Amino acid sequence: MALLEPEERELVDFIYGAIPAEDRGALTADDILFVLDAMDDYLEEQGLVRVDEETGEMEYLDGEVDETEQLNYVLAAAKEDKRTITGVQIQLIQDAELQFGIQKGYYAEE
């Protein structure tokens, strides 16, 4: 796993800690990063994120995310990458990422 920026490390640690031990299985920080990247890929395909080609900075746009569709997208990406991440683990990562974003003020609580 590559070195992470401090905020990325904080996010991964938060997510890992939010997943109950019985649901973690062999889940690694690399798996969590894979899921987060796949979630962003889904958002980009849906037109909900814009990436500055020069800086690589991402701008999240307003819009609704179909969490089931995103889950299926991430599951397909994981299968293609031959990862053993379960749908439950992906959902837990999605939920923890949302909670982290709410705590940081990135997302409004619904």
N, C-alpha and C positions, 0 to 999 in steps of 0.2 A: 504494500500500500504506500502510495506517495505521501510525502509530508503534507499535512493539512494546515490551512490557515487557522488561526485561533478560533474564529467563529465556527468554522466547519468542524473542528474538533469538539467544540462545545455542543454543537447540534448532534453529532454522532454519539457522543457520550450521553446526552440527554435521551436520545431515542433508545439506545441500548439499555439504559437504566429504567426506561418506562415500560419495556417489554418484560412481562413476568418470566421468571426463570424457566418455568415449565413450557413456555411458548418459544423460548430462544433457540433451543436445540443447538445446532452447530453454527448458528448465525454469527457472522463476523462483521467487523467494522467495514470491511471491503464489500460485503453483501449489502449493508445499509447504504453505502455510497452508490452502489450499483442501482439500488431501488430509487434513491433520490435522483440520480441522473436519468433513469428511465421515466420517472414522473415528469421531469423537466422536458424530456424529449416529447412526451405526450402533449404537454402544454404548448410546446412550440408547434407541433403538428396541428393543434387545434386553433392556432393563432392567438393564444393567450399569453405568449411571451415573445419578446423581441430581443434578439442578440445583436449587439454591436460587433460587427465583423472585425474591426480593428482592435478593440480592447477586450472583447470576450465578455463584457458586462451584460447582464441580463436585466431586462425591464419587464416586470410582470404587469399584464394588462387586466383591466376589469373584465369579468365574465364568469359564467357558471362552469364549474368543473363537474362532469359526470363521474363520480368516484368509482362506480361499478365499471364503467368503460375504461377508466384509467387503470383500475386493478387488472382488468383483462389484458390491457396493453402491456403492463409491467410483467404479468405472468408469462405472456408470450415472449417477451424479451428475455426473461430469465430462462425459459425453456430453451430458447435459441442459443443462449450463452452456456447452456448445460449446468445451470445452477439448481440447487435443490431447495430453493426458497419456496415456502408454502404460501397459499393465498391468505391464510390467517396472519402469517408473519408480515406480509406486504400490507395488509390492512392495519396491523399494529404500528408499522412504520409510518403509514399515512397519517394515522391518528396522532401519533407522537410528534410528527413534523408539524401538524396543525397546532397542537398545544404549545409547542416551542414558539411558533410564529405568533400565536396569541399573546404569550408571555412577553415576547420581545416587542410587541406592538406592530408587527408586520401585517397581521390580519385582524379584522374586527371579529369579535365573538358573535356568533349567530344566535 
